[in-house]
Amino acid sequence: MRDEPSPGTRAALPIPALIAEALAGEMARDPSVLLLGEDVGRLGGVFGASRGLLERFGPDRVMDMPIAEMAFTGMGVGLAMAGMRPVVEIMFADFVGVCLEQMVNAAAKIPFMSGGRQRVPVVFKTAGGCIGSAAQHSQCLWGLFGHLPGMKVVVPSSPMDHKGLMAAAIRCDDPVLFVEHKRLLLSKARDSLQGAEVPEGEVVTPIGRARVARAGGDVTVATLSLGVEHALRAAAEVAPEGIGAEVIDLRSVVPLDMETVCASVARTGRLLVVDEDYLSFGLSGEVVARCLEALGPGALRQVGRLAVPDVPIPAALPLERAVLPGPEAIAARLRAMAVGA
């Protein structure tokens, strides 16, 4: 389902260009905003999401860092505590493991330990998801950070939200983990099923509000990131069969907008959670549990979860596809849930 273009929109830009546009807008608006990370300057980002920023804002605000993630993540936390608003790019989500001390024990906890007197307005920007890069370069890990308190976890899916949620993350006074999907970064925005036209000017999308990406009355599909595109394709495939899937784009893991999800489930009575993160102890179980707590078990006639099984992502592309919750797997599960009605 495509959103209607609004007045003032222009031809579709690639998602990395929209992210760069959001960064440039916030850097121009607020001189305390700066960007640091590996290859963010001269290269313009490994996906092109900071292209042109070094030339516009100079090396004091767009800083190329060595391969020392823990060091420059700590630098970003210190800058945030000193009154700046740094965006720290950690190239792939898999690499956050070497930054956990600075992210989890410093950025996420210092505001609590200081009784709210010390803010840490830092954005940790990273890319997750599968593009055939094997076990050490394919994880999403938003469920891990959703489990650890003190940090907002934002996960855009649409071209509009890549721009609008980035601006909102930079303006947030709390630490934010901003997880892009590598396949969305490499795709053409005009191929998105969620509308590709994005205004040139300021776009700020509130953090913590889910979005109904497609309306339907039979099954609620709660998902995020690339899962939204997959779910929309699956919903379109089963629609001629009389199955109406309502697709909810969660947009963020923390805060988790269960009000929107529960309102949908209260109508459909069926919930399918689709997640490219791992199955066990993750987002899919959390959404199901919160729905049961809010609505009671009688409100859910059927519940399903599609997520990555508890194995490292395989290197071989056929095996990678086998473990991912793609459109075919989602469509099959929707059919099964409809038959079991």
N, C-alpha and C positions, 0 to 999 in steps of 0.2 A: 504494500500500500504506500503510495507516494503522497507526501504533503504537497499542497498547492503552493507554488512559489509566491512569495509576498512581494509587494512593491519594493523596488530598490535592490532586488537580487540580481546576480550576474551569472555568467556561464560557470558550470561546476569546476571547482578547483580540486586537485588531489588533497587528500586528508593531511599529509605533511605540510602543504602550503597553508592550510587553514590553521594548523597548530602554530606555524611560524607567524601567521597574521595575528593570532591571539597573543603570542609572546611579544611581538612588536608593539601591539596596542597597549599592553600593560606596561611595557618598559618605557614607552613614550608618556604614558599617563602618570607613572610613579617612578621617580629616579632611584628609589630604593630597590627596585626589581632588577635582578641580574641573573645570568645563566652561567653555569659551570658544569663541565663534564668532559668525557672523552670525545674528541672529534666534533664538538658542537660549534667551533669557530671556523677555521679555514675550510674544513670539509662541509660545514653546514648541516652536520648531523648525519648519522649513518643512513637514515631514511629521508634526509632532506628537510627535517622539521625545524631547523634553525637557519635555513639558508638566507643569506643576506643580512643577518643580524649583526655579525662582526663588523661589516662595512658600515652599517648605520650607527651602531652604538659604541664601537671601539673595544679594544682588548681589556679595558678595565671593567666592562660589564658583560662581556661574552668571553669566557675564559676556557681555553683548552687545558685539560688536566692530563697528567700521566696515568698509566694503568695502575692506579692505587686508590681503589674505590673507597676503602675505609677512611683514608686520609682526607680525600676531598669531600666525602659525606660529612665527616666531622667538621671540616671547614665550613660547609654550608650550615650546619647546626649552629656553629659559633657566630656566623654572620647574622643568622636569624635572631639569635639572642641579643646581638648588638644593635638591632633595629633595622636590618635589611630584610628584603623578601627574596631570598635566593630560590631559584629553580635548579635543582641538582639532577642532572641526567645520569642515570645508571643504565647503560646501554641495553642490557637484556635483564628481564626479571630474575633469571637464574643467578645473576651476580649479586643479588641483595644479601646472599648469605654471608658475604665478607663484610657487610655494612650493618649487621644486626645490632651490634653494640651501640653504634651512633644513632640508629633509627629507633630502636626499641627501648634501650636503656637511657638514652639522652632525650631525643626529640619528643618521644611519646610520653615520657614520664616527668620531665622537668616542670611542665605547667602544673601537674598535680602536686608534685613535691614542693612547689613554691607557693601552694595555695592560690594559684591563678595569677600571682604577681609577675611571673616571667612567662611571656608568650614566646612561642617558637613557630613563626609563620614561614615554614619551609615547604616546598613542593618537591617530592621525590618522583621524578618522571622516569618511567621505564616502559619497556615493550615486552609483552609476553605472547604466548600462543605458538601454534605449530605451523611451520612452513617447510618441514622436511629437514630440520636441523638437529635431530637426535636428542638424546636424553638430557644433555647439559645446556641446551639452548632453546628449549621448547615449553618450559613450564609457565603457568599463569600466576600461581601463588597468591591471588587475592584472598583466598580463604584463610591462608596462614596469617595474613595481616589483619583480616577481619576478626580473628581469634584473639589478637593481642591488643589490649585496650590503649586508647590515647591518640589514635591516628585515624583520620578519615581515609576511606578507600574508595576512589572514584574510578569508574570503568566505562568510558564512552563507547557507543556503537555507531551512531549516525554521524555524518559529516557535520551537521549543525552542533552536535554535542561535543565533538572534539574541539571546536572553537569555544563554545559557550562554557563548557565545564572547565576548560583550562583557565579561562579568565576568572571564573569563580574560585578555583583552587588557589590561584595566586593571591586573590584578595582575602582568602580565609586566614584568620588569626591562629588556626590550629595547624599542626603538621598534616600534610595530605600526601598519600601515595596515589599517583595518577598512572594507571596501567592502560597503555594502548595495546592493540592487537597487531602483531606484525603483518598478518595477512591483510588487514584493513589498511595499514599504512602503505602496502605495496599495491593495493587495488586502485582502480579508477573510481573516483567519487560518483561519476555518472552511472556506474553500475549498481549503486546502492538502491535497495528497495524502500529506503526510508526518506527519500527526497535528497537531492544533491545540491539544490540552490541555497546558498548561504549569503546573508547580507554582507556588504563590505564593511559596514561600520561596527560599532560595539555590539557584541552579543555576550550576555552573561546568563548562564543557566543555573538556577538554584541547585545546590547540592542536597541530595536526600529526597528527591521527588521522582518516583518512578513514572513511566510514560506508557500509555496504551498504544502500542505500535500497530495493532490490528484488532478490531472488535470481533467478537464471536460469542456464541452462547452455549457451546457444548463442553469445551475443555479449556482451562486456563494454562497457558505455557508461560512460566516465569523464567527469564534468562537474562543474559547480559553479553556485552562485547560482540564477538562474531556470532555467538549463539542467536542473537536477534535476527540477523540475516538468514541464518539456517532455519530458524523457526518460521520466519515469514515465507520462505520458499516451501517448507513442508505444509504450512497452512494453506497456501495457494494450491498445492497438489491435491490435498484431500477435500478441499471445498466443493468440487463438483460431485463428490460422493455424499454430500449432505452433512459433512462434519465441519462445524464452525469452531475454529480454534482462536481464542483470544490471546494475543501475544503481549506480554508485559515486559518492557525493557526496564530492568531494575535501576540502571544507571550508576548506582553506587552500592557497595557492600556495607559500608559504614558511612552515614546512617542507612539502614535498610528500611525502605518504605513498605511496611507490611500492610498499611491501611489500603493502598491501592490493590495489592495482591489479594487481600482478604475480601475486599468488595467484589472482585471478579469471581473468586472461588465461591462466595456466597450465592452467586447466580448460576454458575456452571456446575458446581458440585464435584468437579474433577480438577486435579492439579497435577501438572507435569513440570518438574524443574529440570532445566537443561543447563549444564555447566561444563566448561572445558577444563576446569580445575579437577582435582582428584575427588573421587566419590566419598571415601570414608572421612568422617569428622570434618565435613566441609559445608559449603554454602547450601547444597541441595538438602541435606538433612536439617539444617537450621531453618530454612524456609518452611519445610513441611512441619517441623515441630511448632514453630510459631503460629502457623495456620491452625493446627489442632488446638493449641492453647487458646487462641482467640475465638475460634468458631465452634469448638467442640467436635468430637469424632463423628457425630451424626451428620454434620454439614458436608463431610467429604465422603462421597460414594466411592471414589477411586483416587489413588495417589501413585505417582510414578516418579522415578529419578533416572536421568540419563547424564552420566558424567564419565570422566576418564577413570578406568579401573585402576586399582592400586598397583600399577607397574610403571617403571620409567618409560618415557616415550620412545618407541622403537625408531631406529634410523631408517629402515626400509619404508618407502612411501606406502606400499600396500598395507603394511602392518600399522603404520601411523593412522591411516584412514580407518582401519579396523577398530582402533581404540577410541576414536573421536566421535562425539555425538553430532554427526552431520545431518543434512536434510533428510536423507533416506531413512536413517535410524529414527529420527523424530517423527516422520510421516508414518512409519510402521507402528510406533508406539501409540500415536494418535488413533490409528485404525483399531488397534487392539483395545484401547480404552473405550472407543465408541461401541465396539462389538460387545464389550463386557458391561454395557450400561444396563 
